[in-house]
Amino acid sequence: MLENPLLLIGIILAVNIVYVSFFTLRMIFTLKGQRYFAAFISMFEIVTYIFGLGLVLDRLDQIENVIAYAVGYGLGVIVGMKIEEKLALGYITVNVISSNPDIEFTRRLREKGYGVTSWYAYGMEGDRLAMQILTPRKYELSLYETIRDIDPKAFIVAYEPKQIHGGFWVKSVKRGKIRDAQKEQQEAL
């Protein structure tokens, strides 16, 4: 069965895509502090790794197998990242600075269910509205779109907070306040 060179290349490629996808996910879950899930994934990761590497090491004289292993590794990184994007684990903090402090930015974001803390600031060219917004990562792209709709020239900086504690907003997110607000607005259109 494994004597067919094209079949062997395909298996090596597929096995390495799966292995590196597991590896990428394990690293992400480890960084997110989900150690038990990361440990569970690592069991499948290592079995896949041993199987794929074994296929290549048994036939090191065939360069196409090594190339398939390398290509599979690269594709596995992409697939793992795409899976992580779809899972969108955790939260993101978005700092926004609007050059127009008169825009009802904060109210419009709150209507959509986002938790916003805002204050007036002074920039190099005058008054600004500064905001800090915390949202689940699955709503990140929707938040950016909303910000650009309100103020296309807004300055946006985003990062993942390491720890979140307190505040009314965390309870609201757990109850699906953002999701509910977005559904209501879509139904109104």
KEDO-794172 format. One record per residue (C-alpha): residue number from 1; residue in three letters; x, y, z. Coordinates in nm, 3 decimals, decimal comma, m for minus. Layout:
// KEDO-794172
<seq NUM&type ALA&X X&Y Y&Z Z>;
...
This chain:
// KEDO-794172
<seq 1&type MET&X 0,000&Y 0,000&Z 0,000>;
<seq 2&type LEU&X 0,272&Y 0,251&Z 0,097>;
<seq 3&type GLU&X 0,487&Y 0,150&Z m0,199>;
<seq 4&type ASN&X 0,293&Y 0,385&Z m0,426>;
<seq 5&type PRO&X 0,509&Y 0,702&Z m0,416>;
<seq 6&type LEU&X 0,222&Y 0,946&Z m0,477>;
<seq 7&type LEU&X 0,008&Y 0,786&Z m0,207>;
<seq 8&type LEU&X 0,299&Y 0,802&Z 0,036>;
<seq 9&type ILE&X 0,361&Y 1,171&Z m0,043>;
<seq 10&type GLY&X m0,009&Y 1,245&Z 0,009>;
<seq 11&type ILE&X m0,014&Y 1,062&Z 0,343>;
<seq 12&type ILE&X 0,300&Y 1,240&Z 0,466>;
<seq 13&type LEU&X 0,157&Y 1,576&Z 0,359>;
<seq 14&type ALA&X m0,180&Y 1,511&Z 0,528>;
<seq 15&type VAL&X m0,026&Y 1,371&Z 0,846>;
<seq 16&type ASN&X 0,199&Y 1,674&Z 0,887>;
<seq 17&type ILE&X m0,088&Y 1,917&Z 0,825>;
<seq 18&type VAL&X m0,283&Y 1,743&Z 1,102>;
<seq 19&type TYR&X 0,020&Y 1,728&Z 1,333>;
<seq 20&type VAL&X 0,110&Y 2,096&Z 1,301>;
<seq 21&type SER&X m0,254&Y 2,199&Z 1,332>;
<seq 22&type PHE&X m0,267&Y 2,010&Z 1,663>;
<seq 23&type PHE&X 0,064&Y 2,170&Z 1,763>;
<seq 24&type THR&X m0,063&Y 2,520&Z 1,686>;
<seq 25&type LEU&X m0,386&Y 2,463&Z 1,877>;
<seq 26&type ARG&X m0,201&Y 2,315&Z 2,173>;
<seq 27&type MET&X 0,022&Y 2,621&Z 2,192>;
<seq 28&type ILE&X m0,276&Y 2,856&Z 2,173>;
<seq 29&type PHE&X m0,465&Y 2,670&Z 2,446>;
<seq 30&type THR&X m0,150&Y 2,667&Z 2,659>;
<seq 31&type LEU&X m0,108&Y 3,043&Z 2,619>;
<seq 32&type LYS&X m0,477&Y 3,094&Z 2,704>;
<seq 33&type GLY&X m0,427&Y 2,901&Z 3,029>;
<seq 34&type GLN&X m0,640&Y 2,603&Z 2,926>;
<seq 35&type ARG&X m0,383&Y 2,347&Z 3,035>;
<seq 36&type TYR&X m0,606&Y 2,037&Z 3,051>;
<seq 37&type PHE&X m0,740&Y 2,086&Z 2,700>;
<seq 38&type ALA&X m0,385&Y 2,156&Z 2,579>;
<seq 39&type ALA&X m0,266&Y 1,833&Z 2,742>;
<seq 40&type PHE&X m0,552&Y 1,639&Z 2,581>;
<seq 41&type ILE&X m0,467&Y 1,774&Z 2,235>;
<seq 42&type SER&X m0,097&Y 1,698&Z 2,287>;
<seq 43&type MET&X m0,172&Y 1,324&Z 2,308>;
<seq 44&type PHE&X m0,309&Y 1,326&Z 1,954>;
<seq 45&type GLU&X m0,035&Y 1,562&Z 1,841>;
<seq 46&type ILE&X 0,250&Y 1,335&Z 1,948>;
<seq 47&type VAL&X 0,097&Y 1,019&Z 1,799>;
<seq 48&type THR&X 0,049&Y 1,199&Z 1,467>;
<seq 49&type TYR&X 0,404&Y 1,338&Z 1,484>;
<seq 50&type ILE&X 0,563&Y 0,997&Z 1,547>;
<seq 51&type PHE&X 0,364&Y 0,837&Z 1,265>;
<seq 52&type GLY&X 0,450&Y 1,109&Z 1,010>;
<seq 53&type LEU&X 0,816&Y 1,136&Z 1,105>;
<seq 54&type GLY&X 0,847&Y 0,757&Z 1,097>;
<seq 55&type LEU&X 0,722&Y 0,749&Z 0,738>;
<seq 56&type VAL&X 0,985&Y 1,002&Z 0,632>;
<seq 57&type LEU&X 1,275&Y 0,853&Z 0,831>;
<seq 58&type ASP&X 1,209&Y 0,507&Z 0,686>;
<seq 59&type ARG&X 1,257&Y 0,652&Z 0,338>;
<seq 60&type LEU&X 1,509&Y 0,932&Z 0,374>;
<seq 61&type ASP&X 1,658&Y 0,845&Z 0,036>;
<seq 62&type GLN&X 1,341&Y 0,979&Z m0,131>;
<seq 63&type ILE&X 1,368&Y 1,358&Z m0,126>;
<seq 64&type GLU&X 1,003&Y 1,400&Z m0,229>;
<seq 65&type ASN&X 0,900&Y 1,261&Z 0,112>;
<seq 66&type VAL&X 1,111&Y 1,522&Z 0,292>;
<seq 67&type ILE&X 0,964&Y 1,795&Z 0,071>;
<seq 68&type ALA&X 0,609&Y 1,668&Z 0,141>;
<seq 69&type TYR&X 0,691&Y 1,675&Z 0,514>;
<seq 70&type ALA&X 0,813&Y 2,037&Z 0,491>;
<seq 71&type VAL&X 0,519&Y 2,153&Z 0,279>;
<seq 72&type GLY&X 0,278&Y 1,975&Z 0,516>;
<seq 73&type TYR&X 0,440&Y 2,155&Z 0,808>;
<seq 74&type GLY&X 0,389&Y 2,495&Z 0,646>;
<seq 75&type LEU&X 0,031&Y 2,418&Z 0,547>;
<seq 76&type GLY&X m0,035&Y 2,288&Z 0,899>;
<seq 77&type VAL&X 0,062&Y 2,625&Z 1,044>;
<seq 78&type ILE&X m0,189&Y 2,797&Z 0,816>;
<seq 79&type VAL&X m0,465&Y 2,544&Z 0,891>;
<seq 80&type GLY&X m0,400&Y 2,568&Z 1,266>;
<seq 81&type MET&X m0,420&Y 2,946&Z 1,254>;
<seq 82&type LYS&X m0,744&Y 2,933&Z 1,052>;
<seq 83&type ILE&X m0,896&Y 2,696&Z 1,307>;
<seq 84&type GLU&X m0,791&Y 2,929&Z 1,589>;
<seq 85&type GLU&X m0,945&Y 3,226&Z 1,406>;
<seq 86&type LYS&X m1,274&Y 3,038&Z 1,383>;
<seq 87&type LEU&X m1,262&Y 2,945&Z 1,753>;
<seq 88&type ALA&X m1,174&Y 3,307&Z 1,843>;
<seq 89&type LEU&X m1,094&Y 3,227&Z 2,205>;
<seq 90&type GLY&X m1,067&Y 3,493&Z 2,471>;
<seq 91&type TYR&X m1,115&Y 3,866&Z 2,469>;
<seq 92&type ILE&X m0,962&Y 4,164&Z 2,299>;
<seq 93&type THR&X m0,919&Y 4,517&Z 2,425>;
<seq 94&type VAL&X m0,952&Y 4,786&Z 2,163>;
<seq 95&type ASN&X m0,832&Y 5,141&Z 2,225>;
<seq 96&type VAL&X m0,989&Y 5,394&Z 1,990>;
<seq 97&type ILE&X m0,907&Y 5,759&Z 1,946>;
<seq 98&type SER&X m1,150&Y 5,965&Z 1,744>;
<seq 99&type SER&X m1,054&Y 6,304&Z 1,611>;
<seq 100&type ASN&X m1,414&Y 6,422&Z 1,656>;
<seq 101&type PRO&X m1,507&Y 6,434&Z 2,024>;
<seq 102&type ASP&X m1,862&Y 6,547&Z 1,932>;
<seq 103&type ILE&X m1,956&Y 6,217&Z 1,771>;
<seq 104&type GLU&X m2,188&Y 6,008&Z 1,989>;
<seq 105&type PHE&X m1,940&Y 5,726&Z 1,952>;
<seq 106&type THR&X m1,977&Y 5,578&Z 2,299>;
<seq 107&type ARG&X m2,358&Y 5,566&Z 2,290>;
<seq 108&type ARG&X m2,365&Y 5,398&Z 1,948>;
<seq 109&type LEU&X m2,117&Y 5,131&Z 2,058>;
<seq 110&type ARG&X m2,311&Y 5,066&Z 2,380>;
<seq 111&type GLU&X m2,632&Y 5,028&Z 2,178>;
<seq 112&type LYS&X m2,460&Y 4,743&Z 1,997>;
<seq 113&type GLY&X m2,379&Y 4,580&Z 2,332>;
<seq 114&type TYR&X m2,012&Y 4,673&Z 2,368>;
<seq 115&type GLY&X m1,873&Y 4,782&Z 2,702>;
<seq 116&type VAL&X m1,707&Y 5,119&Z 2,653>;
<seq 117&type THR&X m1,512&Y 5,343&Z 2,886>;
<seq 118&type SER&X m1,450&Y 5,683&Z 2,731>;
<seq 119&type TRP&X m1,280&Y 6,008&Z 2,820>;
<seq 120&type TYR&X m1,178&Y 6,329&Z 2,651>;
<seq 121&type ALA&X m0,816&Y 6,363&Z 2,557>;
<seq 122&type TYR&X m0,598&Y 6,620&Z 2,391>;
<seq 123&type GLY&X m0,387&Y 6,522&Z 2,092>;
<seq 124&type MET&X m0,132&Y 6,704&Z 1,881>;
<seq 125&type GLU&X m0,406&Y 6,860&Z 1,670>;
<seq 126&type GLY&X m0,669&Y 6,926&Z 1,937>;
<seq 127&type ASP&X m0,947&Y 6,755&Z 2,133>;
<seq 128&type ARG&X m1,002&Y 6,383&Z 2,094>;
<seq 129&type LEU&X m1,238&Y 6,119&Z 2,226>;
<seq 130&type ALA&X m1,048&Y 5,821&Z 2,369>;
<seq 131&type MET&X m1,225&Y 5,491&Z 2,433>;
<seq 132&type GLN&X m1,137&Y 5,152&Z 2,568>;
<seq 133&type ILE&X m1,356&Y 4,864&Z 2,455>;
<seq 134&type LEU&X m1,344&Y 4,506&Z 2,577>;
<seq 135&type THR&X m1,509&Y 4,241&Z 2,362>;
<seq 136&type PRO&X m1,493&Y 3,867&Z 2,296>;
<seq 137&type ARG&X m1,261&Y 3,797&Z 2,003>;
<seq 138&type LYS&X m1,546&Y 3,649&Z 1,801>;
<seq 139&type TYR&X m1,690&Y 4,003&Z 1,773>;
<seq 140&type GLU&X m1,356&Y 4,168&Z 1,692>;
<seq 141&type LEU&X m1,409&Y 4,216&Z 1,318>;
<seq 142&type SER&X m1,764&Y 4,336&Z 1,372>;
<seq 143&type LEU&X m1,637&Y 4,593&Z 1,623>;
<seq 144&type TYR&X m1,376&Y 4,724&Z 1,377>;
<seq 145&type GLU&X m1,643&Y 4,757&Z 1,110>;
<seq 146&type THR&X m1,871&Y 4,948&Z 1,349>;
<seq 147&type ILE&X m1,587&Y 5,182&Z 1,450>;
<seq 148&type ARG&X m1,500&Y 5,253&Z 1,085>;
<seq 149&type ASP&X m1,868&Y 5,318&Z 1,005>;
<seq 150&type ILE&X m1,889&Y 5,576&Z 1,285>;
<seq 151&type ASP&X m1,549&Y 5,737&Z 1,223>;
<seq 152&type PRO&X m1,343&Y 5,619&Z 0,924>;
<seq 153&type LYS&X m1,044&Y 5,819&Z 1,050>;
<seq 154&type ALA&X m1,043&Y 5,668&Z 1,401>;
<seq 155&type PHE&X m0,709&Y 5,546&Z 1,534>;
<seq 156&type ILE&X m0,741&Y 5,185&Z 1,656>;
<seq 157&type VAL&X m0,501&Y 4,979&Z 1,867>;
<seq 158&type ALA&X m0,599&Y 4,630&Z 1,982>;
<seq 159&type TYR&X m0,440&Y 4,377&Z 2,215>;
<seq 160&type GLU&X m0,534&Y 4,069&Z 2,415>;
<seq 161&type PRO&X m0,564&Y 4,128&Z 2,789>;
<seq 162&type LYS&X m0,392&Y 3,870&Z 3,007>;
<seq 163&type GLN&X m0,640&Y 3,898&Z 3,293>;
<seq 164&type ILE&X m0,987&Y 4,047&Z 3,337>;
<seq 165&type HIS&X m1,143&Y 4,109&Z 3,676>;
<seq 166&type GLY&X m1,451&Y 4,298&Z 3,788>;
<seq 167&type GLY&X m1,678&Y 4,541&Z 3,612>;
<seq 168&type PHE&X m2,038&Y 4,502&Z 3,506>;
<seq 169&type TRP&X m1,948&Y 4,422&Z 3,150>;
<seq 170&type VAL&X m1,804&Y 4,073&Z 3,206>;
<seq 171&type LYS&X m2,142&Y 3,956&Z 3,339>;
<seq 172&type SER&X m2,319&Y 4,109&Z 3,038>;
<seq 173&type VAL&X m2,094&Y 3,925&Z 2,793>;
<seq 174&type LYS&X m2,161&Y 3,595&Z 2,966>;
<seq 175&type ARG&X m2,534&Y 3,658&Z 2,919>;
<seq 176&type GLY&X m2,483&Y 3,724&Z 2,546>;
<seq 177&type LYS&X m2,560&Y 4,096&Z 2,554>;
<seq 178&type ILE&X m2,348&Y 4,173&Z 2,245>;
<seq 179&type ARG&X m2,491&Y 3,885&Z 2,044>;
<seq 180&type ASP&X m2,847&Y 3,987&Z 2,139>;
<seq 181&type ALA&X m2,786&Y 4,353&Z 2,050>;
<seq 182&type GLN&X m2,641&Y 4,256&Z 1,711>;
<seq 183&type LYS&X m2,938&Y 4,025&Z 1,636>;
<seq 184&type GLU&X m3,184&Y 4,302&Z 1,721>;
<seq 185&type GLN&X m3,008&Y 4,546&Z 1,487>;
<seq 186&type GLN&X m2,996&Y 4,292&Z 1,204>;
<seq 187&type GLU&X m3,367&Y 4,222&Z 1,243>;
<seq 188&type ALA&X m3,440&Y 4,596&Z 1,234>;
<seq 189&type LEU&X m3,270&Y 4,622&Z 0,894>;
